[in-house]
Amino acid sequence: MGEGRLRAEVGKLRRRAARFGIERMVSLGDVLVYGPSPNAKQLRAINDETAKIVSWEPDFFFGFCYLNPTLGERATLAEIDRCVGGLGFRGIKLEIANNARAACMKPVMKAAERYDVPVLQHTWSQTKIRLRSMHSDPEDTCLLARRHPNTRVIMAHLTGCGMRGVLAARHIDNLWVDTSGGSPEAGIVEYAVSNLGSRRVLYGSDLPIRDLPAAIGQVSGAEISRSDKNAIFHDNAARLLKLV
């Protein structure tokens, strides 16, 4: 078993998070353990792992439902109903099975609207055009949000999308950007707040790939107001996940 999958490791993670003032955390199984395009059985195994972790620490973790939209509308809706409707997951997670512009995204977005949960779309500023069918550039995720104005979309990752992503995200009220991604980058949080407003920026850690102090420090060390930092660290996610 890998890091973060054993119960003792999950407990250790929670205790470490508490040291930095983290009260709640979104949990995901290993979304790439079976490669970029898992089949239905593999997808179910990933989401079952998420449910197991949430069951160990239900007052700390929320689950997000991982999907592969290329499996088709029937399979996609069945897994959303199982995870969001049955297991109480609070959001939907999309990785690199397809581009966010693809037609197979429509059932995902309609189901997210019906359940009133956010969609977290992996996004990265790409230079390898041949990977465009799998990866989503900032413009792809922004188009997804524009096409579905009644569905809340989170564009991950701020440091992977960069200034290009921030500029693409302007004036899209149902789109948020999270601060996870690569190593902390000086000035990027300030740039996002200046162009989007702090209401549309969310703290993200990318655990276990990145460590908490670096992820937290990128926001806490930014030259923005205390109220902006509070919004990014807590208030925005609390509203988005309906904790308030």
Residue pairs with C-beta under 8 A, 6 or more apart in sequence:
2 30
3 9
3 208
4 10
4 13
4 53
4 207
4 208
5 30
5 49
5 53
7 56
10 53
10 56
10 57
11 56
11 57
13 207
13 208
14 25
14 57
14 60
16 212
17 25
17 60
17 212
20 212
20 213
20 216
22 212
23 60
24 60
24 61
24 62
24 237
24 243
25 60
25 61
25 62
25 205
25 207
26 61
26 62
26 63
26 64
26 90
26 91
27 50
27 53
27 54
27 61
27 62
27 63
27 64
28 46
28 50
28 63
28 64
28 66
28 93
29 45
29 46
29 47
29 48
29 49
29 50
29 53
29 66
30 46
30 49
31 46
31 66
31 93
31 95
32 95
32 96
33 42
33 46
34 42
34 46
36 95
36 96
36 97
36 134
37 68
37 70
37 97
38 46
38 68
38 97
39 68
39 71
40 71
40 75
40 79
43 66
43 67
43 68
43 71
43 79
44 79
44 82
46 66
47 63
47 65
47 66
47 79
47 82
47 83
47 87
47 89
50 63
50 64
50 65
50 66
50 89
51 63
51 83
51 87
51 89
53 61
53 63
54 61
54 62
54 63
54 87
62 89
62 90
62 91
62 241
63 83
63 87
63 88
63 89
63 90
64 89
64 90
64 91
64 92
64 93
64 120
65 79
65 80
65 83
65 84
65 89
65 91
65 92
65 93
66 92
66 93
66 94
66 95
67 76
67 79
67 80
67 92
67 93
67 94
67 97
67 108
68 76
68 97
68 98
69 76
69 94
69 97
69 98
69 102
69 104
69 105
69 107
69 108
70 97
70 98
70 102
70 104
72 104
73 104
73 107
76 104
76 107
76 108
76 111
77 107
77 111
80 92
80 108
80 111
80 112
80 115
81 111
83 89
84 90
84 92
84 111
84 115
84 117
85 115
89 117
90 117
90 118
90 241
90 242
91 117
91 118
91 119
91 120
91 154
91 241
92 108
92 111
92 112
92 117
92 118
92 119
92 120
93 120
94 100
94 105
94 108
94 119
94 120
94 121
94 122
95 122
96 122
96 134
96 135
96 136
97 134
98 104
98 105
98 133
98 134
99 132
99 133
99 134
99 135
99 136
99 140
100 121
100 123
100 136
100 140
100 141
100 143
100 144
101 136
101 140
101 143
101 144
105 144
108 119
109 119
109 144
109 147
109 148
109 151
110 148
110 151
112 118
112 119
112 148
112 151
112 152
113 148
113 150
113 151
116 242
117 152
118 151
118 152
118 153
118 154
118 176
118 240
118 241
119 144
119 151
119 152
119 153
119 154
120 154
120 156
120 178
121 136
121 141
121 144
121 153
121 154
121 155
121 156
122 135
122 136
122 156
122 157
123 136
123 137
123 138
123 140
123 141
123 155
123 156
123 157
123 160
123 161
123 165
124 135
124 136
124 137
124 157
124 160
124 161
124 181
125 137
125 138
125 160
125 161
125 162
125 164
125 165
126 132
126 135
126 137
128 135
136 144
138 155
138 161
138 164
138 165
138 168
138 169
139 168
141 153
141 155
141 175
142 155
142 168
142 169
142 172
142 175
144 153
145 151
145 153
145 155
145 172
145 174
145 175
146 172
148 174
149 173
149 174
150 174
151 174
152 174
152 176
152 240
153 174
153 175
153 176
154 175
154 176
154 177
154 178
154 202
154 240
155 161
155 165
155 169
155 175
155 176
155 177
155 178
156 177
156 178
156 180
156 181
156 204
157 178
157 179
157 180
157 181
157 182
157 204
157 206
158 165
158 166
158 177
158 178
158 179
158 180
158 181
158 188
158 189
158 192
158 201
158 204
159 179
159 180
159 181
159 182
159 183
159 184
159 185
159 188
159 218
160 181
160 182
161 168
161 177
161 181
162 185
162 188
163 188
163 191
165 177
166 177
166 188
166 191
166 192
166 195
166 196
167 195
169 175
169 177
169 195
169 196
169 200
170 195
170 196
175 200
176 200
176 201
176 202
176 236
176 240
177 192
177 196
177 200
177 201
177 202
178 201
178 202
178 203
178 204
179 189
179 192
179 201
179 202
179 203
179 204
179 215
179 218
179 219
179 232
180 204
180 205
180 206
180 210
180 215
181 204
181 206
183 210
183 214
184 214
184 215
184 217
184 218
184 221
185 218
188 218
189 201
189 218
189 219
189 222
189 224
189 232
190 222
190 223
190 224
192 201
193 201
193 222
193 224
193 228
193 232
198 224
198 225
198 227
198 228
198 229
198 231
198 232
198 236
199 231
199 236
200 236
201 231
201 232
201 236
202 232
202 236
202 237
202 240
203 215
203 216
203 219
203 232
203 233
203 237
204 215
205 212
205 215
205 216
206 215
207 215
219 229
219 232
219 233
220 229
222 229
237 243
238 244
